[in-house]
Amino acid sequence: MRLAVFYRKNSEQERPVLEFKEMMRRRHPDIDIIEKDLDTRDAVDDARLYGITQYPAVLVTANDGSLQGLWEGIPLPLIDEVFGSMLEQQGSSV
């Protein structure tokens, strides 16, 4: 499973994303969060690939890239909601 957040750094989107990342790190320190800065071509291409239109966005994908969960805009999803989505797809090995 992969967990990514899409947002623009140094914008009003940054604070809620940093708070989300910190809460996830405290509750599930073994989960890595990939940051996708929307001022880069790579992040814009990935957002287009998954149909993301509102930011910030939280994306959960399987290792093969298939979409498992997507939350867009404010408010960001609850940590348990994202973690639950990861568990549903992978089993309890997360």
N, C-alpha and C positions, 0 to 999 in steps of 0.2 A: 504494500500500500504506500501511496505517496500523498502527502498533505502539502498543499501550496496556498499561499495567499497572494492575491494580486492587488496592488495599490500603488499610488504615487508617493514616493518619499518626499519629505519636506512639504507636505500638504495637510489639509484637514483630515485626510484619510489615515495618516500615519499613527496618530495617538491610539485610536481604537484597535488598530492592528497590533501595535506594540503591547497593549494591554492583553489582547487575546493570546499573543505568543507567550507572554509571561505566565498567564494563567495555565495555558497548556503545558508549559515547561514545568511548572510547579506540580501539576496533577499527574502528568504523564511524561516524565523526563526522558524516556527512551524513544519518544516520537520526535523525529526531525521535521521542521517546517521549512519548506522551500519558499523563499521570498522572490516574488516576481515584480520587479519595478517596471511600471508601465511607461517609463521613459526609455525603455530599451526595446529594440525590434523583436527580440526573442519573446519577451513577455506579451507584446501586442499580438504576435503570431499565435502564441498559445491561447490567449484569450479568445481570439477569433476562432480557433480550432474547436474550442469547447462552447462557443456561443455566449460568452460572458459579455454582458452589456452594461452592468452596473458595478461600481466599485465602492469600497473594497469588496473583494470576492474571496470565498474560501472554497477550495476545490479538493476533492478526494478522488484519486484514481487508483485503479489496480496497477500492478507492475507492468501489464501489457498496455497501459494507457487508457483503458476503458473507463468511462465516467462512472463513479460510484456515488458521489454526492456533490451538490453545488449549492452554495448560498451566496446571494448577491445583495450588496447594499448594506445600509445601516438599519437596524442593529445587526451586528455580527451574530452568528449562531452561538448557542450555548456550547461549552466545552463538551458536556456529556452527549449532546446531539451529534457533534462531529465524531467523537470517539465511538459512539454507538454505531454510526454508519460504517466506521472502519471495522468494528467487531462483526457486524452482520455479514460483511463480505469475506472476512478472513478467518473467522472463528476466534477463539479466545487466545490465540498466540500473539496478539499485538502487545 
